[in-house]
Structures are given as structure tokens and as C-alpha cells.
Amino acid sequence: RFASTLRARGVALLRYLARMRVARQRPTIVAITGMQGKTLVKRTLYELLARRFRVHANPLSYNTAVGLPLAILGCKLNTRHPLSLVTGFGRAFYTAYAAAPVDVMVLELGVRQPGDMRAHLDIVRPDIVVVTPLASSYRDDHQTLEVLRAEITVLCRQASQAATPILLCGDDATLSAL
């Protein structure tokens, strides 16, 4: 029980520090979500934007409730070694309050279960939303696809209310309906 409480508080601290970095630096946030091609779109945008702006993007696929704050803070946490964990949190504090500013953050927002998008939107408010295709493969079950659609709807509604541009794949019938 102690370990789970400690973990929950650690995650809450990371999320707070990520919000602080975004609030202090006020970068343009490009949020990418969907099912296919998120990482490719992220890398392409990063390469194009980095020619003119200071750009930060998720490493690998850090796009979960824990991964997104780590991506924003540019740190990794090794939970198996206490000294490494302390060093990781130290880096997170430094990044939140003293790191060099960035102009643009290109961030993947992954969705695995209901509520994931709201958790992401608690940290970032995108200035541009990109939704990649949702076409399922033979491996994806129908329920997973429905959760993803519902979570993308949450993002698109928030973006519409804030007059945020949304780029959707027009070939995807579900996305066209949004």
C-alpha cells in the first residue's frame, strides 16, 4: 500500500512539474493522437519545425499518463535504483523551472482507457491538433477502437471550444464525422 501511495504521489508531482514547464514557457503545443502513424507524423513535424524554431518532442512513444509528463520534462526515471530516481526528479524540477525555453512542443497523446485524454488535457492545451487514421488492424478489438474514438471526441470538443485548428484524416469515416 505504501508503494502504491508513493507511486501515485510521484506521478502527481511529475504531472504538476510538466504543467509548470508549459505554463512558464508557453510553447505552441502540437498534439498528435490517433491509431496509425503518430510517431511518423511527430518526427516529420519535429524535423520540419526544428529548422526554424526551438522544438521539443516526445522521445520514443512517451505518450501515456506518466510518459507525457516525462516527455515534457525531458527526463527518464529508473525506479529500480533510488539514487537514479532522485536524480531523475531533480532533473524534472530543473526542467520545470530553469530549462532553456522551447518555441514548440510536438507531443503524442496516447489513449488506452477511458479518461486518458482528460488526463492529458489537464497538462496541455493544444494549439494545433492532428488526428491520424483510426483504421483498425486484425489485431485491434472493437472495444479498444471505440475507446479511442470516444477519447478523440473529447479532444476535438475541447479544441473546437477553444477555436483550435484540428487536422483530421479525411479518408477515415469516423474522423470525417467529427
OpenMM code with the backbone's topology and positions (N, CA, C; nanometers):
from openmm import Vec3, app, unit

residues = "ARG PHE ALA SER THR LEU ARG ALA ARG GLY VAL ALA LEU LEU ARG TYR LEU ALA ARG MET ARG VAL ALA ARG GLN ARG PRO THR ILE VAL ALA ILE THR GLY MET GLN GLY LYS THR LEU VAL LYS ARG THR LEU TYR GLU LEU LEU ALA ARG ARG PHE ARG VAL HIS ALA ASN PRO LEU SER TYR ASN THR ALA VAL GLY LEU PRO LEU ALA ILE LEU GLY CYS LYS LEU ASN THR ARG HIS PRO LEU SER LEU VAL THR GLY PHE GLY ARG ALA PHE TYR THR ALA TYR ALA ALA ALA PRO VAL ASP VAL MET VAL LEU GLU LEU GLY VAL ARG GLN PRO GLY ASP MET ARG ALA HIS LEU ASP ILE VAL ARG PRO ASP ILE VAL VAL VAL THR PRO LEU ALA SER SER TYR ARG ASP ASP HIS GLN THR LEU GLU VAL LEU ARG ALA GLU ILE THR VAL LEU CYS ARG GLN ALA SER GLN ALA ALA THR PRO ILE LEU LEU CYS GLY ASP ASP ALA THR LEU SER ALA LEU".split()
positions = [
    Vec3(0.0831, -0.1193, 0.0000),
    Vec3(0.0000, 0.0000, 0.0000),
    Vec3(0.0874, 0.1255, 0.0000),
    Vec3(0.1932, 0.1244, 0.0784),
    Vec3(0.2839, 0.2396, 0.0843),
    Vec3(0.3454, 0.2670, -0.0530),
    Vec3(0.3866, 0.1597, -0.1211),
    Vec3(0.4492, 0.1742, -0.2528),
    Vec3(0.3524, 0.2349, -0.3531),
    Vec3(0.2258, 0.1932, -0.3509),
    Vec3(0.1291, 0.2488, -0.4466),
    Vec3(0.0985, 0.3952, -0.4156),
    Vec3(0.0939, 0.4303, -0.2872),
    Vec3(0.0733, 0.5704, -0.2496),
    Vec3(0.1921, 0.6553, -0.2934),
    Vec3(0.3107, 0.6051, -0.2731),
    Vec3(0.4324, 0.6759, -0.3139),
    Vec3(0.4357, 0.6935, -0.4653),
    Vec3(0.4002, 0.5888, -0.5375),
    Vec3(0.3974, 0.5961, -0.6838),
    Vec3(0.2963, 0.7002, -0.7301),
    Vec3(0.1761, 0.6986, -0.6722),
    Vec3(0.0716, 0.7941, -0.7105),
    Vec3(0.1168, 0.9373, -0.6836),
    Vec3(0.1827, 0.9593, -0.5721),
    Vec3(0.2309, 1.0947, -0.5409),
    Vec3(0.3433, 1.1362, -0.6340),
    Vec3(0.4279, 1.0400, -0.6716),
    Vec3(0.5353, 1.0684, -0.7670),
    Vec3(0.4791, 1.1075, -0.9033),
    Vec3(0.3775, 1.0356, -0.9481),
    Vec3(0.3139, 1.0673, -1.0760),
    Vec3(0.2464, 1.2047, -1.0683),
    Vec3(0.1775, 1.2318, -0.9580),
    Vec3(0.1126, 1.3623, -0.9411),
    Vec3(0.2164, 1.4750, -0.9437),
    Vec3(0.3314, 1.4535, -0.8819),
    Vec3(0.4381, 1.5537, -0.8826),
    Vec3(0.4902, 1.5758, -1.0250),
    Vec3(0.5123, 1.4681, -1.0993),
    Vec3(0.5575, 1.4810, -1.2380),
    Vec3(0.4571, 1.5582, -1.3220),
    Vec3(0.3306, 1.5291, -1.3048),
    Vec3(0.2259, 1.5984, -1.3810),
    Vec3(0.2239, 1.7469, -1.3449),
    Vec3(0.2402, 1.7783, -1.2174),
    Vec3(0.2463, 1.9180, -1.1727),
    Vec3(0.3666, 1.9898, -1.2355),
    Vec3(0.4824, 1.9254, -1.2328),
    Vec3(0.6023, 1.9867, -1.2896),
    Vec3(0.5886, 2.0068, -1.4402),
    Vec3(0.5250, 1.9129, -1.5083),
    Vec3(0.5023, 1.9283, -1.6529),
    Vec3(0.4111, 2.0479, -1.6797),
    Vec3(0.3038, 2.0618, -1.5990),
    Vec3(0.2155, 2.1791, -1.6140),
    Vec3(0.2925, 2.3085, -1.5893),
    Vec3(0.3835, 2.3067, -1.4925),
    Vec3(0.4631, 2.4251, -1.4628),
    Vec3(0.5518, 2.4631, -1.5810),
    Vec3(0.6154, 2.3643, -1.6421),
    Vec3(0.7017, 2.3953, -1.7570),
    Vec3(0.6197, 2.4572, -1.8699),
    Vec3(0.5065, 2.3975, -1.8980),
    Vec3(0.4213, 2.4501, -2.0052),
    Vec3(0.3721, 2.5910, -1.9702),
    Vec3(0.3309, 2.6126, -1.8468),
    Vec3(0.2799, 2.7442, -1.8057),
    Vec3(0.3895, 2.8506, -1.8077),
    Vec3(0.5098, 2.8143, -1.7660),
    Vec3(0.6187, 2.9119, -1.7615),
    Vec3(0.6714, 2.9451, -1.9007),
    Vec3(0.6832, 2.8469, -1.9872),
    Vec3(0.7442, 2.8695, -2.1183),
    Vec3(0.6432, 2.9036, -2.2270),
    Vec3(0.5208, 2.8634, -2.2099),
    Vec3(0.4135, 2.8901, -2.3049),
    Vec3(0.4494, 2.8564, -2.4500),
    Vec3(0.4948, 2.7340, -2.4745),
    Vec3(0.5244, 2.6962, -2.6127),
    Vec3(0.3954, 2.6705, -2.6902),
    Vec3(0.4048, 2.6737, -2.8202),
    Vec3(0.2942, 2.6283, -2.9038),
    Vec3(0.2909, 2.4757, -2.8905),
    Vec3(0.1742, 2.4229, -2.8607),
    Vec3(0.1590, 2.2787, -2.8410),
    Vec3(0.0895, 2.2180, -2.9630),
    Vec3(0.1589, 2.1247, -3.0273),
    Vec3(0.1002, 2.0469, -3.1357),
    Vec3(0.0754, 1.9079, -3.0784),
    Vec3(-0.0521, 1.8700, -3.0669),
    Vec3(-0.0891, 1.7406, -3.0098),
    Vec3(-0.1250, 1.6447, -3.1218),
    Vec3(-0.0662, 1.5261, -3.1165),
    Vec3(-0.0912, 1.4240, -3.2181),
    Vec3(-0.1503, 1.3018, -3.1500),
    Vec3(-0.2634, 1.2547, -3.2019),
    Vec3(-0.3260, 1.1348, -3.1491),
    Vec3(-0.3836, 1.0548, -3.2641),
    Vec3(-0.4335, 0.9389, -3.2361),
    Vec3(-0.4893, 0.8526, -3.3397),
    Vec3(-0.4401, 0.7116, -3.3207),
    Vec3(-0.4470, 0.6327, -3.4277),
    Vec3(-0.4093, 0.4926, -3.4157),
    Vec3(-0.2866, 0.4593, -3.5001),
    Vec3(-0.2792, 0.5154, -3.6179),
    Vec3(-0.1711, 0.4795, -3.7090),
    Vec3(-0.0895, 0.6031, -3.7467),
    Vec3(0.0417, 0.5926, -3.7326),
    Vec3(0.1300, 0.6968, -3.7835),
    Vec3(0.1615, 0.8126, -3.6916),
    Vec3(0.1243, 0.8036, -3.5628),
    Vec3(0.1507, 0.9152, -3.4709),
    Vec3(0.2999, 0.9489, -3.4640),
    Vec3(0.3816, 0.8478, -3.4478),
    Vec3(0.5253, 0.8704, -3.4316),
    Vec3(0.5858, 0.9253, -3.5606),
    Vec3(0.5428, 0.8770, -3.6736),
    Vec3(0.5932, 0.9274, -3.8014),
    Vec3(0.5555, 1.0738, -3.8205),
    Vec3(0.4325, 1.1092, -3.7903),
    Vec3(0.3884, 1.2485, -3.8013),
    Vec3(0.4675, 1.3354, -3.7037),
    Vec3(0.4858, 1.2867, -3.5817),
    Vec3(0.5620, 1.3625, -3.4812),
    Vec3(0.7041, 1.3887, -3.5288),
    Vec3(0.7708, 1.2859, -3.5760),
    Vec3(0.9094, 1.3011, -3.6225),
    Vec3(0.9192, 1.3950, -3.7421),
    Vec3(0.8253, 1.3842, -3.8343),
    Vec3(0.8259, 1.4706, -3.9523),
    Vec3(0.8051, 1.6167, -3.9125),
    Vec3(0.7061, 1.6428, -3.8282),
    Vec3(0.6836, 1.7797, -3.7817),
    Vec3(0.8043, 1.8336, -3.7061),
    Vec3(0.8629, 1.7493, -3.6224),
    Vec3(0.9814, 1.7906, -3.5480),
    Vec3(1.0922, 1.8345, -3.6439),
    Vec3(1.1215, 1.7514, -3.7421),
    Vec3(1.2284, 1.7827, -3.8380),
    Vec3(1.1999, 1.9113, -3.9148),
    Vec3(1.0759, 1.9295, -3.9564),
    Vec3(1.0409, 2.0500, -4.0325),
    Vec3(1.0466, 2.1759, -3.9452),
    Vec3(0.9903, 2.1678, -3.8262),
    Vec3(0.9841, 2.2853, -3.7384),
    Vec3(1.1200, 2.3208, -3.6789),
    Vec3(1.2047, 2.2206, -3.6560),
    Vec3(1.3355, 2.2443, -3.5938),
    Vec3(1.4277, 2.3276, -3.6824),
    Vec3(1.3964, 2.3405, -3.8085),
    Vec3(1.4763, 2.4251, -3.8981),
    Vec3(1.4633, 2.5724, -3.8625),
    Vec3(1.3510, 2.6077, -3.7987),
    Vec3(1.3250, 2.7490, -3.7704),
    Vec3(1.2984, 2.7801, -3.6225),
    Vec3(1.2557, 2.6801, -3.5470),
    Vec3(1.2152, 2.7028, -3.4084),
    Vec3(1.2914, 2.6110, -3.3133),
    Vec3(1.2874, 2.6452, -3.1840),
    Vec3(1.3376, 2.5548, -3.0795),
    Vec3(1.2227, 2.4583, -3.0492),
    Vec3(1.2431, 2.3314, -3.0835),
    Vec3(1.1353, 2.2329, -3.0772),
    Vec3(1.1710, 2.1215, -2.9802),
    Vec3(1.0701, 2.0766, -2.9086),
    Vec3(1.0837, 1.9626, -2.8178),
    Vec3(0.9742, 1.8629, -2.8554),
    Vec3(1.0061, 1.7339, -2.8562),
    Vec3(0.9071, 1.6302, -2.8884),
    Vec3(0.9252, 1.5119, -2.7943),
    Vec3(0.8186, 1.4305, -2.7836),
    Vec3(0.8269, 1.3087, -2.7026),
    Vec3(0.9420, 1.2232, -2.7532),
    Vec3(1.0241, 1.1701, -2.6622),
    Vec3(1.1181, 1.0672, -2.7073),
    Vec3(1.0391, 0.9376, -2.7264),
    Vec3(1.0791, 0.8588, -2.8197),
    Vec3(1.0133, 0.7310, -2.8461),
    Vec3(0.8618, 0.7508, -2.8501),
    Vec3(0.7894, 0.6770, -2.7699),
    Vec3(0.6438, 0.6929, -2.7641),
    Vec3(0.6008, 0.7232, -2.6211),
    Vec3(0.6624, 0.8208, -2.5592),
    Vec3(0.6239, 0.8633, -2.4247),
    Vec3(0.4919, 0.9389, -2.4382),
    Vec3(0.3802, 0.8667, -2.4351),
    Vec3(0.2524, 0.9317, -2.4617),
    Vec3(0.1409, 0.8896, -2.3666),
    Vec3(0.1770, 0.8329, -2.2527),
    Vec3(0.0789, 0.7866, -2.1546),
    Vec3(0.0632, 0.8906, -2.0435),
    Vec3(-0.0180, 0.8587, -1.9446),
    Vec3(-0.0386, 0.9498, -1.8320),
    Vec3(0.0917, 0.9790, -1.7576),
    Vec3(0.1842, 0.8846, -1.7569),
    Vec3(0.3160, 0.9052, -1.6962),
    Vec3(0.4162, 0.9503, -1.8028),
    Vec3(0.4072, 0.8927, -1.9212),
    Vec3(0.5022, 0.9235, -2.0276),
    Vec3(0.4948, 1.0667, -2.0758),
    Vec3(0.3749, 1.1242, -2.0854),
    Vec3(0.3618, 1.2625, -2.1327),
    Vec3(0.4349, 1.3608, -2.0408),
    Vec3(0.4151, 1.3550, -1.9084),
    Vec3(0.4927, 1.4460, -1.8222),
    Vec3(0.6434, 1.4241, -1.8351),
    Vec3(0.6857, 1.2981, -1.8449),
    Vec3(0.8283, 1.2711, -1.8620),
    Vec3(0.8789, 1.3313, -1.9925),
    Vec3(0.7979, 1.3232, -2.0978),
    Vec3(0.8366, 1.3800, -2.2272),
    Vec3(0.8480, 1.5318, -2.2190),
    Vec3(0.7519, 1.5957, -2.1572),
    Vec3(0.7536, 1.7416, -2.1447),
    Vec3(0.8743, 1.7865, -2.0632),
    Vec3(0.9075, 1.7093, -1.9613),
    Vec3(1.0193, 1.7437, -1.8733),
    Vec3(1.1531, 1.6937, -1.9272),
    Vec3(1.1491, 1.6139, -2.0315),
    Vec3(1.2726, 1.5644, -2.0917),
    Vec3(1.3546, 1.4780, -1.9978),
    Vec3(1.2880, 1.3930, -1.9213),
    Vec3(1.3630, 1.3091, -1.8278),
    Vec3(1.3117, 1.1654, -1.8308),
    Vec3(1.3939, 1.0783, -1.7762),
    Vec3(1.3587, 0.9379, -1.7595),
    Vec3(1.3708, 0.9069, -1.6115),
    Vec3(1.2923, 0.8133, -1.5670),
    Vec3(1.3012, 0.7710, -1.4274),
    Vec3(1.3309, 0.6229, -1.4217),
    Vec3(1.4370, 0.5883, -1.3522),
    Vec3(1.4707, 0.4483, -1.3297),
    Vec3(1.4257, 0.4147, -1.1890),
    Vec3(1.3111, 0.3502, -1.1791),
    Vec3(1.2520, 0.3221, -1.0478),
    Vec3(1.3209, 0.2080, -0.9742),
    Vec3(1.4148, 0.1412, -1.0377),
    Vec3(1.4842, 0.0295, -0.9729),
    Vec3(1.6038, 0.0748, -0.8902),
    Vec3(1.6506, 0.1959, -0.9136),
    Vec3(1.7669, 0.2460, -0.8413),
    Vec3(1.7311, 0.3782, -0.7737),
    Vec3(1.7232, 0.3793, -0.6416),
    Vec3(1.6809, 0.5002, -0.5690),
    Vec3(1.7612, 0.6254, -0.6038),
    Vec3(1.8925, 0.6156, -0.6168),
    Vec3(1.9732, 0.7336, -0.6493),
    Vec3(1.9388, 0.7864, -0.7883),
    Vec3(1.9175, 0.6970, -0.8821),
    Vec3(1.8782, 0.7351, -1.0170),
    Vec3(1.7401, 0.8022, -1.0161),
    Vec3(1.6518, 0.7516, -0.9324),
    Vec3(1.5182, 0.8089, -0.9196),
    Vec3(1.5254, 0.9517, -0.8657),
    Vec3(1.6077, 0.9720, -0.7637),
    Vec3(1.6251, 1.1060, -0.7067),
    Vec3(1.6850, 1.2007, -0.8114),
    Vec3(1.7837, 1.1523, -0.8856),
    Vec3(1.8448, 1.2330, -0.9921),
    Vec3(1.7415, 1.2687, -1.0976),
    Vec3(1.6558, 1.1740, -1.1347),
    Vec3(1.5510, 1.1992, -1.2341),
    Vec3(1.4535, 1.3063, -1.1883),
    Vec3(1.4126, 1.3011, -1.0622),
    Vec3(1.3225, 1.4042, -1.0105),
    Vec3(1.3933, 1.5392, -1.0027),
    Vec3(1.5222, 1.5387, -0.9698),
    Vec3(1.5991, 1.6638, -0.9696),
    Vec3(1.6010, 1.7270, -1.1076),
    Vec3(1.6221, 1.6442, -1.2079),
    Vec3(1.6208, 1.6943, -1.3458),
    Vec3(1.4815, 1.7480, -1.3819),
    Vec3(1.3777, 1.6792, -1.3372),
    Vec3(1.2412, 1.7238, -1.3649),
    Vec3(1.2160, 1.8624, -1.3042),
    Vec3(1.2599, 1.8839, -1.1796),
    Vec3(1.2449, 2.0164, -1.1171),
    Vec3(1.3219, 2.1223, -1.1951),
    Vec3(1.4444, 2.0908, -1.2332),
    Vec3(1.5258, 2.1859, -1.3088),
    Vec3(1.4562, 2.2229, -1.4403),
    Vec3(1.4087, 2.1230, -1.5110),
    Vec3(1.3439, 2.1480, -1.6397),
    Vec3(1.2184, 2.2324, -1.6221),
    Vec3(1.1410, 2.2037, -1.5189),
    Vec3(1.0166, 2.2778, -1.4961),
    Vec3(1.0416, 2.4249, -1.4676),
    Vec3(1.1500, 2.4551, -1.3980),
    Vec3(1.1704, 2.5920, -1.3519),
    Vec3(1.2879, 2.6665, -1.4142),
    Vec3(1.3838, 2.5969, -1.4766),
    Vec3(1.5036, 2.6678, -1.5211),
    Vec3(1.5558, 2.6283, -1.6592),
    Vec3(1.4963, 2.5314, -1.7235),
    Vec3(1.5484, 2.4852, -1.8529),
    Vec3(1.5299, 2.5914, -1.9602),
    Vec3(1.6130, 2.5825, -2.0626),
    Vec3(1.6025, 2.6735, -2.1761),
    Vec3(1.4628, 2.6610, -2.2375),
    Vec3(1.4051, 2.7722, -2.2762),
    Vec3(1.2697, 2.7665, -2.3316),
    Vec3(1.2658, 2.7015, -2.4698),
    Vec3(1.1500, 2.6522, -2.5045),
    Vec3(1.1253, 2.5985, -2.6375),
    Vec3(1.0096, 2.6775, -2.6986),
    Vec3(1.0084, 2.6825, -2.8307),
    Vec3(0.9011, 2.7540, -2.9008),
    Vec3(0.7818, 2.6638, -2.9270),
    Vec3(0.8118, 2.5370, -2.9590),
    Vec3(0.7071, 2.4423, -2.9980),
    Vec3(0.7318, 2.3085, -2.9286),
    Vec3(0.6241, 2.2483, -2.8793),
    Vec3(0.6287, 2.1103, -2.8301),
    Vec3(0.5384, 2.0271, -2.9198),
    Vec3(0.5959, 1.9236, -2.9790),
    Vec3(0.5211, 1.8298, -3.0620),
    Vec3(0.5035, 1.7036, -2.9778),
    Vec3(0.3805, 1.6772, -2.9356),
    Vec3(0.3550, 1.5736, -2.8364),
    Vec3(0.2515, 1.4717, -2.8818),
    Vec3(0.2865, 1.3449, -2.8697),
    Vec3(0.1900, 1.2378, -2.8923),
    Vec3(0.1040, 1.2239, -2.7678),
    Vec3(-0.0253, 1.2065, -2.7880),
    Vec3(-0.1174, 1.1818, -2.6781),
    Vec3(-0.1764, 1.0427, -2.6989),
    Vec3(-0.1266, 0.9460, -2.6251),
    Vec3(-0.1739, 0.8091, -2.6376),
    Vec3(-0.2992, 0.7863, -2.5553),
    Vec3(-0.3815, 0.6944, -2.6003),
    Vec3(-0.5056, 0.6607, -2.5313),
    Vec3(-0.5146, 0.5091, -2.5208),
    Vec3(-0.5351, 0.4629, -2.3993),
    Vec3(-0.5515, 0.3197, -2.3769),
    Vec3(-0.6813, 0.2870, -2.3040),
    Vec3(-0.7303, 0.3850, -2.2278),
    Vec3(-0.8521, 0.3603, -2.1499),
    Vec3(-0.9300, 0.4900, -2.1350),
    Vec3(-1.0592, 0.4782, -2.1007),
    Vec3(-1.1389, 0.5993, -2.0826),
    Vec3(-1.0761, 0.6919, -1.9778),
    Vec3(-1.0763, 0.8198, -2.0071),
    Vec3(-1.0214, 0.9192, -1.9156),
    Vec3(-0.8796, 0.9608, -1.9480),
    Vec3(-0.8112, 0.8866, -2.0349),
    Vec3(-0.6725, 0.9211, -2.0683),
    Vec3(-0.6610, 1.0600, -2.1311),
    Vec3(-0.7536, 1.0947, -2.2213),
    Vec3(-0.7431, 1.2242, -2.2882),
    Vec3(-0.7642, 1.3384, -2.1894),
    Vec3(-0.8591, 1.3237, -2.0997),
    Vec3(-0.8802, 1.4289, -1.9986),
    Vec3(-0.7550, 1.4462, -1.9118),
    Vec3(-0.6884, 1.3358, -1.8823),
    Vec3(-0.5633, 1.3444, -1.8052),
    Vec3(-0.4574, 1.4202, -1.8839),
    Vec3(-0.4490, 1.3960, -2.0142),
    Vec3(-0.3536, 1.4707, -2.0979),
    Vec3(-0.3899, 1.6184, -2.1028),
    Vec3(-0.5193, 1.6469, -2.1184),
    Vec3(-0.5637, 1.7859, -2.1287),
    Vec3(-0.5517, 1.8608, -1.9969),
    Vec3(-0.5337, 1.7892, -1.8891),
    Vec3(-0.5058, 1.8515, -1.7596),
    Vec3(-0.3640, 1.9096, -1.7580),
    Vec3(-0.2776, 1.8576, -1.8448),
    Vec3(-0.1391, 1.9044, -1.8523),
    Vec3(-0.1191, 2.0041, -1.9656),
    Vec3(-0.1725, 1.9737, -2.0825),
    Vec3(-0.1520, 2.0589, -2.2002),
    Vec3(-0.2846, 2.0981, -2.2623),
    Vec3(-0.2879, 2.2171, -2.3191),
    Vec3(-0.3998, 2.2651, -2.4001),
    Vec3(-0.3429, 2.2889, -2.5390),
    Vec3(-0.3700, 2.1971, -2.6321),
    Vec3(-0.3083, 2.2075, -2.7647),
    Vec3(-0.3471, 2.3349, -2.8399),
    Vec3(-0.2520, 2.3846, -2.9168),
    Vec3(-0.2760, 2.4969, -3.0067),
    Vec3(-0.3100, 2.4452, -3.1462),
    Vec3(-0.2679, 2.3239, -3.1756),
    Vec3(-0.2990, 2.2548, -3.3007),
    Vec3(-0.3180, 2.1074, -3.2668),
    Vec3(-0.4213, 2.0461, -3.3225),
    Vec3(-0.4490, 1.9044, -3.3003),
    Vec3(-0.4366, 1.8313, -3.4331),
    Vec3(-0.3637, 1.7209, -3.4332),
    Vec3(-0.3513, 1.6340, -3.5501),
    Vec3(-0.4018, 1.4962, -3.5095),
    Vec3(-0.4985, 1.4446, -3.5849),
    Vec3(-0.5524, 1.3116, -3.5569),
    Vec3(-0.5207, 1.2220, -3.6759),
    Vec3(-0.4411, 1.1190, -3.6495),
    Vec3(-0.4036, 1.0243, -3.7542),
    Vec3(-0.5148, 0.9210, -3.7713),
    Vec3(-0.5112, 0.8416, -3.8785),
    Vec3(-0.6196, 0.7448, -3.9054),
    Vec3(-0.6468, 0.6492, -3.7898),
    Vec3(-0.7728, 0.6070, -3.7827),
    Vec3(-0.8172, 0.5149, -3.6783),
    Vec3(-0.8432, 0.3759, -3.7312),
    Vec3(-0.8164, 0.3505, -3.8570),
    Vec3(-0.8448, 0.2199, -3.9164),
    Vec3(-0.7808, 0.1106, -3.8320),
    Vec3(-0.8617, 0.0144, -3.7941),
    Vec3(-0.8105, -0.0931, -3.7093),
    Vec3(-0.7486, -0.2028, -3.7945),
    Vec3(-0.6569, -0.2733, -3.7336),
    Vec3(-0.5993, -0.3896, -3.7988),
    Vec3(-0.6687, -0.5129, -3.7425),
    Vec3(-0.6330, -0.6280, -3.7930),
    Vec3(-0.6963, -0.7517, -3.7440),
    Vec3(-0.6662, -0.7760, -3.5964),
    Vec3(-0.5609, -0.7122, -3.5422),
    Vec3(-0.5228, -0.7329, -3.4022),
    Vec3(-0.6057, -0.6488, -3.3060),
    Vec3(-0.6594, -0.5381, -3.3551),
    Vec3(-0.7311, -0.4455, -3.2673),
    Vec3(-0.8737, -0.4939, -3.2436),
    Vec3(-0.9151, -0.4896, -3.1180),
    Vec3(-1.0526, -0.5287, -3.0924),
    Vec3(-1.1445, -0.4071, -3.1025),
    Vec3(-1.2701, -0.4336, -3.1213),
    Vec3(-1.3704, -0.3288, -3.1428),
    Vec3(-1.3803, -0.2351, -3.0225),
    Vec3(-1.3709, -0.2893, -2.9021),
    Vec3(-1.3837, -0.2079, -2.7811),
    Vec3(-1.2685, -0.1069, -2.7706),
    Vec3(-1.1466, -0.1480, -2.8030),
    Vec3(-1.0318, -0.0585, -2.7990),
    Vec3(-1.0517, 0.0573, -2.8960),
    Vec3(-1.1021, 0.0263, -3.0145),
    Vec3(-1.1275, 0.1287, -3.1151),
    Vec3(-1.2356, 0.2256, -3.0686),
    Vec3(-1.3387, 0.1757, -3.0031),
    Vec3(-1.4455, 0.2623, -2.9518),
    Vec3(-1.3942, 0.3552, -2.8418),
    Vec3(-1.3085, 0.3044, -2.7542),
    Vec3(-1.2488, 0.3886, -2.6501),
    Vec3(-1.1673, 0.4999, -2.7150),
    Vec3(-1.0877, 0.4655, -2.8135),
    Vec3(-1.0059, 0.5647, -2.8826),
    Vec3(-1.0932, 0.6706, -2.9492),
    Vec3(-1.1986, 0.6285, -3.0159),
    Vec3(-1.2901, 0.7249, -3.0798),
    Vec3(-1.3516, 0.8199, -2.9769),
    Vec3(-1.3960, 0.7643, -2.8659),
    Vec3(-1.4574, 0.8482, -2.7614),
    Vec3(-1.3559, 0.9477, -2.7048),
    Vec3(-1.2340, 0.9030, -2.6835),
    Vec3(-1.1312, 0.9911, -2.6274),
    Vec3(-1.0902, 1.0997, -2.7281),
    Vec3(-1.0855, 1.0647, -2.8554),
    Vec3(-1.0536, 1.1653, -2.9578),
    Vec3(-1.1665, 1.2673, -2.9677),
    Vec3(-1.2888, 1.2230, -2.9468),
    Vec3(-1.4022, 1.3152, -2.9447),
    Vec3(-1.3860, 1.4165, -2.8319),
    Vec3(-1.3384, 1.3719, -2.7159),
    Vec3(-1.3123, 1.4641, -2.6035),
    Vec3(-1.2113, 1.5700, -2.6471),
    Vec3(-1.1032, 1.5287, -2.7110),
    Vec3(-1.0004, 1.6227, -2.7570),
    Vec3(-1.0569, 1.7197, -2.8603),
    Vec3(-1.1326, 1.6679, -2.9556),
    Vec3(-1.1865, 1.7538, -3.0616),
    Vec3(-1.2885, 1.8537, -3.0071),
    Vec3(-1.3689, 1.8122, -2.9108),
    Vec3(-1.4647, 1.9061, -2.8495),
    Vec3(-1.3915, 2.0187, -2.7768),
    Vec3(-1.2885, 1.9826, -2.7008),
    Vec3(-1.2105, 2.0843, -2.6309),
    Vec3(-1.1455, 2.1789, -2.7317),
    Vec3(-1.0912, 2.1232, -2.8383),
    Vec3(-1.0262, 2.2048, -2.9412),
    Vec3(-1.1269, 2.2969, -3.0102),
    Vec3(-1.2462, 2.2470, -3.0383),
    Vec3(-1.3498, 2.3293, -3.1025),
    Vec3(-1.3895, 2.4461, -3.0144),
    Vec3(-1.4061, 2.4198, -2.8851),
    Vec3(-1.4454, 2.5251, -2.7919),
    Vec3(-1.3379, 2.6319, -2.7815),
    Vec3(-1.2116, 2.5936, -2.7981),
    Vec3(-1.1008, 2.6890, -2.7890),
    Vec3(-1.0618, 2.7446, -2.9258),
    Vec3(-1.1369, 2.7109, -3.0299),
    Vec3(-1.1077, 2.7533, -3.1673),
    Vec3(-0.9679, 2.7090, -3.2112),
    Vec3(-0.9299, 2.5897, -3.1696),
    Vec3(-0.8008, 2.5309, -3.2045),
    Vec3(-0.8130, 2.4583, -3.3382),
    Vec3(-0.7186, 2.4817, -3.4303),
    Vec3(-0.7231, 2.4072, -3.5567),
    Vec3(-0.7081, 2.2574, -3.5333),
    Vec3(-0.7878, 2.1801, -3.6069),
    Vec3(-0.7855, 2.0347, -3.5980),
    Vec3(-0.7593, 1.9793, -3.7379),
    Vec3(-0.6555, 1.8993, -3.7512),
    Vec3(-0.6248, 1.8336, -3.8777),
    Vec3(-0.6622, 1.6873, -3.8656),
    Vec3(-0.7580, 1.6437, -3.9452),
    Vec3(-0.8066, 1.5068, -3.9406),
    Vec3(-0.7832, 1.4380, -4.0745),
    Vec3(-0.7670, 1.3085, -4.0715),
    Vec3(-0.7558, 1.2291, -4.1931),
    Vec3(-0.8954, 1.2160, -4.2538),
    Vec3(-0.9184, 1.2805, -4.3670),
    Vec3(-1.0495, 1.2794, -4.4303),
    Vec3(-1.0884, 1.1458, -4.4890),
    Vec3(-0.9923, 1.0543, -4.5055),
    Vec3(-1.0218, 0.9223, -4.5595),
    Vec3(-1.0856, 0.8303, -4.4550),
    Vec3(-1.0792, 0.8698, -4.3302),
    Vec3(-1.1332, 0.7890, -4.2215),
    Vec3(-1.2759, 0.8361, -4.1937),
    Vec3(-1.3747, 0.7488, -4.2147),
    Vec3(-1.5160, 0.7865, -4.1995),
    Vec3(-1.5485, 0.8379, -4.0599),
    Vec3(-1.4929, 0.7739, -3.9578),
    Vec3(-1.5180, 0.8176, -3.8201),
    Vec3(-1.4654, 0.9578, -3.7976),
    Vec3(-1.3442, 0.9839, -3.8465),
    Vec3(-1.2858, 1.1164, -3.8282),
    Vec3(-1.3588, 1.2209, -3.9097),
    Vec3(-1.4033, 1.1863, -4.0277),
    Vec3(-1.4789, 1.2816, -4.1098),
    Vec3(-1.6050, 1.3261, -4.0381),
    Vec3(-1.6672, 1.2346, -3.9624),
    Vec3(-1.7884, 1.2688, -3.8885),
    Vec3(-1.7597, 1.3702, -3.7775),
    Vec3(-1.6388, 1.3672, -3.7233),
    Vec3(-1.6031, 1.4645, -3.6195),
    Vec3(-1.5917, 1.6038, -3.6785),
] * unit.nanometer
topology = app.Topology()
chain = topology.addChain("A")
for resn in residues:
    res = topology.addResidue(resn, chain)
    for name in ("N", "CA", "C"):
        topology.addAtom(name, app.Element.getBySymbol(name[0]), res)
